[in-house]
């Protein structure tokens, strides 16, 4: 089994050049790996189609670069160049997206060096780990699914410093005032909180209690924005 994992299908092509069959095997393996990675992240339901296509193709592109520079010095330069591609993404990515790109690149590098079984096994293990950490139980363990953004509009004459504290203590594990903004020509304040809701708390009852305090003005409860996530 260890010999199978570390078997290099390109071991005999260094002097003679790449032959047709090993080349096709590398391309097929890279496309399969890319499909598997893209499918795993598609199941999360939060990735754009363009990003999924990039994940599907990236292992093949990286593998092709390594194939074309078959040699120790060239491979070293190619590795540095491949990983530097992350810097040139047009839109800042989340930590999960950056991790997906590195997984695709690492698998593509393994394919380009000829270690197809190792690359496929690595991809399967990482995809299983990703699915495991994305389950509801694991998300609850880290507290990410319970963290939400609460926005409350109040009249300008209402002291917002502690007017909602008793409600927040009863309903939230933690809460933080992140922004205070004036609206409607300064006649209203919009408060933005980052909150973690306690287990078993009914959101409607919580929002009804807040409405009594803010004069039935606008209230919104949503997932926190994450475009600044690293």
N, C-alpha and C positions, 0 to 999 in steps of 0.2 A: 504493500500500500504506500509506504513512504516513497519508493522509487516511482510509483505511478504519479504521485502528486508532484514530484520534482522533475518529471520527464520533460525534456525540451524537444519539441518537434522540429526546431530549427537548428539543432546541434550540428547537423551535417551540411548546413547550407552556408556556413561562414565563408568558405573558400570558393565554392562553386556558384554562389548566388542563390536567391530565393527561387524555389521551384513552384510550379503551378499548384500542386495539391496542398502543401503547407500554407501557401498564401490563401487559398480558398478556405481552408480550415480556420485560419486566424480571423478572416473576415466574418465567417458564419458565427464563430464563437463570440466575437466582439458584438455583432448585431444581436445575438441572443442575450448577452449580458446587458446591453443597453435597453433592450425590450423589458427585461426583468426588473431593472432599476426603475425605469419609467412607469411600469405597471404598479410597482410598490408605492411610488409617490403619488400616482393617480388615485389610489385607494384612499389617500388622506383627504382628497377633495378640495385642496386649496392651492393647487399649482396651475399655472396658466398653460394652455396648449403649446405655446412656443417653448416654454421651459421643459416640458415633457419631451418634445421633439429633440431638444438639445441633449437631454440626458440619454435618449435612445441612440443618438448618433455619435456622441462624444467618445465612447470607448473605441469605436472603429477608427475615428480620426487620430486619436492618440496612438493606437496600435499601429496604424499605417506610418506615422512619423517614426516610431521606433524601428519598424521593419526597414525603412529606407536608410536609416543610419546604423546599420548592423555593425556594431563595434563598440568597444568600451568608451572611448572618448566621445564619439558621436552620441551614444546613448546618454552619457552624462549631460551633454549640452541639451539634448532633446528633453530630458526630464526637467531641467531647470526652465526651459522655455514653455513646456506644457503646463507646469504649475503656475507660471506667471500669468497665464491666460485669465485666471480668476480676477486679476486686477482690472481687466478691461470690460467687465460686464457693464452694460449701460445703465442698469437699474440696480440699486443696492439690494442685496439679497438677505434673507433671513438666515439664521444659523443653520436651520435644517436644509435650506437650498444649497448653501456653501458646502455642507457636509456631503450632500448628494453629488455635487460636482467633483469633490475629491475622491469619493468612492468610484465614480465613473472613470476618473483619470487613473486611479490606482489599478483598476481592473484592466483598462486599456494598456497600461504599461506592461502588466503581466502577460497579456495576450501578445503584445508586440515583441516581447522577449522569448515567446514560444511556450510559456507555461500555461496551457489552455485549461487543464484540469484544475490547477491551483487557482486560476482566475475565476473560473465558474464556481468553485467551492467557496472562495472568498466572497463573491457576490451573493450567493445564497445565504451564507451566514449573516452577512451585514443586512440583507433585506429582512430576514427573520428577526434580527435584533431591532430593526427599525419598527416593524409591525408590533413587536412586544412593547416597546417604549411608547407607542402611540395608542395603546389600549386605554380604556376609560379608567381602569384601576390605577395604572401607572401615572396617568395624567392627574388623577385625584391625589395620588401620593405626593406629586410635586406641586399640587395646588393650582395648576395652570387653568383647568377648566372652570374653576370657581371664581377666578378673578375677572371682574367686569368693570366697565366704565359707567359711572352714574353722573348724569347731568341734571341739575336742578335750577330752574329759573325762579328767582324770588324778587319781591318789590325792593326798591332802593332803600326804604326805611326799615327793612328787617335786618337785625344784626345776625349775620350768618355764622359768627364765631362759634357759638355753642347751641344754636337753636335746634339742631337735629341730633345732638349728641346722644340723648337717651334712646332714640330710635336706632341709631347706628350701633350702639353698644349691644342692644338686644338682637339685632339682625345680622351684624357683620363680625367675622373673626378679626378683620383688620380693615382700616379705612384711612385714606390719605387725601387731603385736599391738594390737588395738583394745579388748578388754574381758577382764577376769578376774572370774569370778563363782563364789561358793561354792554348792554344791548338796548335797542329801542331808544336811541338818543340819550342814554344814561339813566332812563327811568327804571330799568331792570338790571339785575345782576344774574349772570349765569355761572354757577359753580360746577366744577368738574372734579369728581372724586374717583380714585382707584380703590375698589372695594373687593373684599373676599367674603362671599355670602356663607353664613353658617348652614350646616346640614339641617334639612327639615324646615327651613324658613320659606314661607309662601311669598313669592315676589309681589303678587298683587296686593296682599295685605300690607306689605312693607311700603309699597308705592302709595297706597291709600292713606297710610299714616303720614307720609311726607306731604301729600296733597293738602291735608288739613293745615299743615304748618306754612306752606308756601302760597296759600290763597288759590289753590287749584290751578296754578300756572304750569307751564310745560315741564315734564319730567321724562327723561329717557334713560334706559338701561341697556347697555350693549357690550359686546366684546371690546377690549381695549385695542386701540390702533397699534400696529406693530411695524410701521415702515422704518422705524429707527432701530429695530432689533438687530443685534450683531450675531 
